[in-house]
């Protein structure tokens, strides 16, 4: 058990560098061969299913009770996830990205649900963790029903999107493992205390996501080389997404208490990008997943920098309270 917990803690502490290594290794190896990526691509649905299933086992029905206690805060989190972030990514894609397939990848970054890692950052900053987890759980439940119409609305003119087919894919890779995970967790909690084992699940989900990222980078190297002139504009769009995704919600929520503000901000800025990778494999061409894989590096880097910024801001806030008192 100690070894498993050590593994979970190691993955959590080094996830940023693990992501970077996976992306770089996939790209470098792709210069010689795309066989590993193509092999993993054959199992992309299974990997995405397992990724969601592992993280769903950490969700309990009690987390949804926050909706009754803080309805406006939860609603704000949902609007940021399914209105603000999709429109932000759509606008940046329209301004900077000329290739329609790459633009779809940028938009996918915005439409997917909140990432479970948002709760980790919220806890580190002493924010409202139950609120963050409630927003995360609700966005996961709503995502299969909202992603298809959002993609039609934002990217429908650039690509032929079959909403029913996309919903079926989302049901396989998101809705079914999510429901199964929550149901199993509810049943297990009635018989055993499994809290000690919970840290293992996000780590397992994270490493499954790394395999998907490696695959999407590995199979796209040839396309990157042939379309290298489009990469700088793509990177500009991606670099802007997450600073704006954090700073604007943080500014908009300035009237609420600090704990609520932190939860809302990170639930907006942290997107569940592995779902976007799985969806790119399932419903679009392989190049669509490239912006998502690159976005995962930028998201983690931005979250780390924003954490440091907010940590210093919180220290100043607490110092001002002490001085006032």
N, C-alpha and C positions, 0 to 999 in steps of 0.2 A: 504493500500500500504506500509506503514512504517513497518508493521509487516512482510510482505512478504520480504522486503529488509533486515530486521533484520535477518530473517530466512536464507536468502541466504548468508549473511555475516557470520553468525554463522557456517553454514556448511563449508564455505571456510576456516575459521580460525581453525576449529576443525576436518577437514576431516581426518587427520592422525590418531587421536585417535579414530574416528568413525570406521575407517577401522580395527584397532587393536581390538576394542571391538566386531565388527561383526565376525571376524575370531575366536577370543577366545570363544565368546559365542556359535558360531556354533560348535566348537570342543568340548567344555564342555557339551553342551546340547546333543551332539551326543553320549555321554557315556550312556545316558538313552534312548534317542529316536531319530530317524531320520525322524519322521513324518513331522516336519515343513519344513525341507530341501526338502523332496520328494514332498510335496505340492507345494512349490515354483518351483521345477524342472519342474512340469507340465506346468508352465507358463513362462518358461525360454525364449522362443522365443518372447513372448509378452513383457517381461521385457527388453530384449535386444533391441527390436524394439523401445520401448519408450525411452530407454537410449540414443540411437543414434538420434532419432527424436528430443528430447529436445536440445541436443547439436548442431544439424544441424540448428536449428532455429537461432543460433548465427552467422552462416556463410552467408556472402553476396557475390554476384558475383564479387564485386569490389576487394575482397581479392586476386583474381586470377591475378589481374593486376601486382602484384609484379613479376610474372614470366617474364614479358617483361622487367622490370626495373633491375632485379637482377637474370638473368638466371643461372649463374654459382653457385650462393649461393643456389638457389632453387634446382638445380641439385645435389649439394653436400648433401643437406638435404634428398633428395630422395634416393641417393645411401647409405647414412648412415642408413636409415630406412629399405631399402629393400635389401641391400647387406651386409653391415658391421654387423648390429645387428643380422640378421638371422644366418650368419656364426659364429659369436661369440657364440651365444646360442647353435648352433649345435656342435661346438668344445667343449664347456664346458660339454654338455650332453654326448658326446662321451668319454670324459676323466673321468668323475665322476659318471655318472648315468648308472647303469647296466640294470635297468628295462625299457623295451621298451616303456611302456605306460607313465611312468614318464618322459622319455626322450622326448616324443612327446609334453608333457606339457611345458617343458623347451624351446623347439624349437618354440612353439606357442607364447611364450613371445617375441621372436625376430621378428616374421613375421608380427605381427599386426601393424596398422598404428600409427602415432604419437598421443599422448594424448593432449586434449585441455588444460590441466593444464600446459603444457609447455609454453603457452602464458602468464600465470599468473606469473610464475617464471621469464620469460624473461622481463616482465614489471617491476617487483620488482628490477631487476638488471639493469634497464635502457637500455635494449637491443632493438634490432630492432623487435618490436612487429608485424608490418605488414608482415615482412619476416617470422616470426615464424608461424603466422596464415595462410599464404599462403602455407607453407610446410605442416601444419596440414591438411588443406583443400584438398590439392592434394593427400596426402597419404590416406586420407579417400576415395577419388574417385577411386584411383588406387588399393586399397586393395582387393576388390572382384575379380579383374582380376589377381593379382599377388600372393595372398596367396595360391591358389590351386597348381600352378606349383612349388612354393617354398617348400610347404610341400611334394610334390612328390619327388622333388630333394633332400631334406634334410632328410626326414623321410620315404620315400617310401619303403625302404628295410625293415623297422621295422614294418610296418603296411600296410594293403591294403587300399589305398586311392582312392576314386572315385572322380576325379576332377569335373565332371559335377554336382554330388550331392552336393559337397562342395560349388561350385559356386551358386547353387540354395539356399543353406542355407545362404550364404553370401548376396545374393540378398535380401532375406527376412529380415535378421537382420541388414543389413548395407546399401546396395545400394538403396533400395526403401525408407526407412526412411530418408536417406541422401538427395536423390533427392527431396522428398516431403518437407522436412524441408527447403531446400534452395529455392524451388519454392514458398512456403508459405511466407517465409521471404521477398523475392523479391516483391511479390504482396502486402504484408502488408506495406512495406516501401513506396509504391506508394500512400498510403492513410493516414497512421498515423505515428507519431513519437513514436517508441516503445523502444527507447534506455533505458529509465528509468526502463523498465521491464526485460531487458536482463539478469541482474545478477541472476534472479530467475531460469533461464533455466539450467545453469551448475549445480546449487545446486540440482535441481530435477533429473538431469541426474546422478549426483554423488550418491544420495541416492538410486536410482534404481540399480546402480552398487553394492551398499552395500548389497542389498537383494540377488543378484546373488552370491556374495562372501560368505555370510552366508550359502546359500543353498549348495554350492560346498563343504564347510568345514563340514557342518552338515552330509551330506550323505556319507562322506569319512572316518569317524572316525573308523568304523569297519575295513576298509582296512588298515588304518594307524597302528592300533593295531596289525593286523596279519602280516604286513610287516614293522614293526618298524625298522628293521635292515637296511633298504634302505634309511631311512629318513636323517641320517647324511650326506651321500654322496650327496643327493639331495640338502640339505641346503648349502653345500660348493659351488656347482655349482651356486645356486641362489644368494648367497652372493657376488660372483664375477661379476655377470652380470652387475649390474648398476654402480659400481665404474669404471669398464672398459668402460661401455657405455657412461659415462660422460668424463672421463679423456682422452681417446684416441681421440675422436672428438675435444676436447678442445685443445689438443696438435697439431693435424693435421691442425687446422684452425688458428694457431698462426700468420700467415702472413696477415690476414684480420683485419679490424678495430674491436674494442671491441664490438660494438653493433651487428655487423653481427656474430661475434664469439659466443656471448651469445645465440643468436637465433638458430644457427646451433647446438650448444652443447645440449641445452635443448630439441630441437626437435628430437635429436637422443636418448638421455637418457630416456626421458619420453615416455613410450609406452602405448597405449590404451588397457590396460589389461582386462577391462570388456568385450571387444569384444572377447578376447581369451576365457574368461569364457563361454560366450554365444556359441561360436563355439565348445568348448569342450562338452557342453551339447548336441549340435545339431548333431555333426558329429563323436564324439569319445566316449569312455567309461568315466564314471564319475571320475575315478581316474586321468584322464588327466588334469582335471581342478584344482587339488590340488596344483601342482607347481605354477600355475598362481595366485591362491589366496594368497599363501605365498609370491610370488614375489611382490604383490601389497603393502604389508607392507614394504618390503625391498626397493622398489622403492621410496616410500614416505620418508622413513628415509634417504636414500642416497641423494635424491633431497634436503632435508632440510640441510644436512651436506655440500653438494656441494654449496648450496646457501651461507652459512656462509663463506666458503672458498673463493668463488668468490667475495663476498662483501668486505672482507678484502683486497683481491688482487686489487679490483677496487679502494679502498681508497688509497692504496699505489701508484697505477698508477696515480691517480689524484694529489696526493701530489708530485710525481716526476715531473709532468707537470708544476705545480705551481712553484716548485723550479727551474726548467729549465728556465721558463719565467721570 
